[in-house]
Amino acid sequence: MLGALIFSLTKARGYVDPDDSLLVYFMVVGFAAWLVGLAALFVRYAPVSGRLGKTGLGMSFVGIAPLAVGHLFSFSPVYYVIEDYFVIGVVAWSLVVLGVFALILGPFLFSIAALRRDVLPRRWRFVPLATATVGLTWIAATGSDDGSLTFGFMLFRTLFALGWLLMGYVLWSYRDEPVSQTAPVR
């Protein structure tokens, strides 16, 4: 939950504090917390969600790495020292895009498994699907922007982070209840 919250607030920091000197530290903490949360989701729900659920949760877990490296590399001092920073910017941007797509496709695959096997508690079953849908909308609605922080970009990015925050909430709230596995619907 902490990782998704920090992720949602990192783009809004420019409205509050234009100085980026502490941003790298917040991003390291945010991505580390998100990684721990995804590991916990994987440990709790992967064994009962089948191959598709394991693939989705694993893809999300692996997707954090390029997202974190791309964001952190774009704020690295190396980024500003090397003369051909355009190439570094393209590589960093590509890593971010790859990570975001993994964080969108992962919950989509997990949502199929969660809906088929009733893995998540009843009222929370659609959270991974909603998160993936909002993520796709975020990319589709703001994919052609010039990189500025538009209202649509911020809205869908925040809703995407909220979906991940809710998945963390489900993990936290139902940590003492056993996870049941049902047979997939044929």
C-alpha positions as CSV (number, residue, x, y, z in Angstrom):
1,M,0.0,0.0,0.0
2,L,2.9,2.3,0.8
3,G,4.6,1.7,-2.5
4,A,1.4,2.5,-4.5
5,L,0.8,5.6,-2.4
6,I,4.3,6.9,-3.0
7,F,4.0,6.1,-6.7
8,S,0.8,8.1,-7.0
9,L,2.3,11.1,-5.3
10,T,5.7,11.3,-7.1
11,K,4.3,13.1,-10.1
12,A,2.3,15.5,-8.0
13,R,5.4,16.6,-6.1
14,G,6.1,19.3,-8.7
15,Y,2.9,21.1,-7.5
16,V,4.1,21.1,-3.9
17,D,7.9,21.2,-4.1
18,P,9.7,21.9,-7.4
19,D,13.0,20.7,-5.9
20,D,13.7,17.1,-6.9
21,S,16.6,16.6,-4.5
22,L,14.7,14.1,-2.2
23,L,12.6,12.5,-5.0
24,V,15.1,9.7,-5.6
25,Y,14.9,8.6,-1.9
26,F,11.1,8.6,-2.0
27,M,11.2,6.6,-5.2
28,V,13.6,4.0,-3.8
29,V,11.4,3.6,-0.7
30,G,8.2,3.4,-2.8
31,F,9.5,0.9,-5.3
32,A,11.0,-1.3,-2.5
33,A,7.7,-1.2,-0.6
34,W,5.8,-2.1,-3.8
35,L,8.2,-5.0,-4.5
36,V,7.7,-6.3,-0.9
37,G,3.9,-6.0,-1.4
38,L,4.0,-7.9,-4.7
39,A,6.2,-10.6,-3.2
40,A,3.6,-11.0,-0.4
41,L,0.7,-11.1,-3.0
42,F,2.6,-13.8,-4.8
43,V,3.3,-15.9,-1.7
44,R,-0.3,-15.6,-0.6
45,Y,-2.3,-16.0,-3.8
46,A,0.0,-17.7,-6.4
47,P,-0.3,-21.2,-5.0
48,V,-4.1,-21.2,-5.2
49,S,-4.6,-19.2,-8.4
50,G,-3.2,-21.6,-10.9
51,R,-0.7,-21.1,-13.7
52,L,-2.4,-18.0,-15.1
53,G,-2.5,-16.3,-11.6
54,K,1.1,-17.2,-11.0
55,T,2.1,-15.8,-14.3
56,G,0.2,-12.6,-13.7
57,L,1.6,-12.0,-10.2
58,G,5.1,-13.0,-11.3
59,M,4.9,-10.6,-14.3
60,S,3.9,-7.8,-11.9
61,F,6.7,-8.7,-9.6
62,V,9.2,-8.7,-12.4
63,G,7.7,-5.5,-13.9
64,I,8.7,-3.4,-10.9
65,A,12.4,-3.8,-11.7
66,P,12.4,-2.0,-15.1
67,L,10.0,0.6,-13.8
68,A,12.2,1.3,-10.8
69,V,15.4,1.3,-12.8
70,G,14.0,3.5,-15.5
71,H,12.7,6.1,-13.0
72,L,15.8,6.1,-10.9
73,F,18.1,6.2,-13.9
74,S,16.3,9.2,-15.3
75,F,17.1,11.1,-12.0
76,S,20.7,9.7,-11.7
77,P,23.7,12.1,-12.0
78,V,25.0,9.9,-14.8
79,Y,22.0,11.0,-16.8
80,Y,23.2,14.6,-16.7
81,V,27.0,13.9,-17.1
82,I,26.9,11.9,-20.3
83,E,26.7,14.1,-23.4
84,D,24.5,11.9,-25.3
85,Y,21.7,12.0,-22.7
86,F,19.0,11.5,-25.4
87,V,20.0,7.8,-25.7
88,I,19.9,7.4,-21.9
89,G,16.5,9.1,-21.8
90,V,15.1,6.8,-24.4
91,V,16.5,3.7,-22.6
92,A,15.1,5.0,-19.2
93,W,11.7,5.8,-20.8
94,S,11.6,2.4,-22.5
95,L,12.3,0.7,-19.1
96,V,9.4,2.7,-17.5
97,V,7.0,1.7,-20.4
98,L,8.0,-2.0,-20.1
99,G,7.5,-1.9,-16.4
100,V,4.1,-0.2,-16.6
101,F,2.9,-2.7,-19.2
102,A,3.9,-5.6,-17.0
103,L,2.0,-3.9,-14.1
104,I,-1.0,-3.7,-16.3
105,L,-0.9,-7.1,-17.9
106,G,0.0,-8.8,-14.6
107,P,-3.2,-7.9,-12.8
108,F,-5.2,-8.7,-15.9
109,L,-3.9,-12.2,-15.9
110,F,-4.3,-12.6,-12.2
111,S,-7.9,-11.2,-12.4
112,I,-8.9,-14.0,-14.8
113,A,-7.5,-16.6,-12.4
114,A,-9.0,-14.8,-9.4
115,L,-12.5,-14.7,-11.0
116,R,-12.3,-18.3,-12.2
117,R,-11.1,-19.8,-8.9
118,D,-12.7,-17.4,-6.4
119,V,-9.2,-16.7,-4.9
120,L,-10.0,-13.2,-3.6
121,P,-12.7,-12.4,-1.1
122,R,-16.1,-11.8,-2.7
123,R,-16.3,-8.0,-2.7
124,W,-12.7,-7.6,-3.8
125,R,-12.6,-10.0,-6.8
126,F,-12.8,-7.3,-9.4
127,V,-10.0,-5.1,-8.1
128,P,-7.3,-6.6,-10.2
129,L,-9.5,-6.4,-13.3
130,A,-10.4,-2.8,-12.5
131,T,-6.7,-1.9,-11.9
132,A,-5.7,-3.4,-15.3
133,T,-8.6,-1.7,-17.1
134,V,-7.7,1.7,-15.5
135,G,-4.0,1.1,-16.5
136,L,-5.0,0.4,-20.1
137,T,-7.1,3.5,-20.1
138,W,-4.3,5.5,-18.6
139,I,-2.0,4.4,-21.4
140,A,-4.6,4.8,-24.2
141,A,-5.9,8.2,-23.0
142,T,-2.5,9.8,-22.4
143,G,-0.2,7.8,-24.7
144,S,0.1,10.6,-27.3
145,D,0.7,13.4,-24.9
146,D,3.9,15.5,-25.1
147,G,5.0,14.4,-21.6
148,S,3.3,17.2,-19.7
149,L,1.2,16.5,-16.6
150,T,-2.3,16.7,-17.9
151,F,-5.4,16.2,-15.9
152,G,-6.1,12.9,-17.7
153,F,-2.6,11.6,-17.1
154,M,-2.8,12.4,-13.4
155,L,-6.3,11.1,-12.9
156,F,-5.7,7.7,-14.5
157,R,-2.2,7.3,-13.0
158,T,-3.7,8.0,-9.5
159,L,-6.6,5.6,-10.1
160,F,-4.1,2.9,-11.3
161,A,-2.1,3.4,-8.1
162,L,-5.3,3.3,-6.1
163,G,-6.1,-0.1,-7.6
164,W,-2.7,-1.4,-6.5
165,L,-3.3,0.2,-3.1
166,L,-6.6,-1.7,-2.8
167,M,-4.9,-5.0,-3.7
168,G,-2.5,-4.3,-0.8
169,Y,-5.4,-3.5,1.4
170,V,-7.0,-6.9,0.6
171,L,-3.8,-8.6,1.3
172,W,-3.5,-6.8,4.6
173,S,-7.1,-7.1,5.7
174,Y,-7.5,-10.8,5.0
175,R,-4.1,-11.9,6.2
176,D,-5.4,-14.1,9.0
177,E,-8.1,-15.8,6.9
178,P,-7.2,-18.9,4.9
179,V,-7.2,-18.7,1.1
180,S,-9.4,-21.3,-0.4
181,Q,-8.9,-22.8,-3.8
182,T,-11.9,-23.8,-6.0
183,A,-11.7,-25.7,-9.3
184,P,-11.7,-23.4,-12.3
185,V,-15.0,-23.1,-14.2
186,R,-15.1,-25.0,-17.4
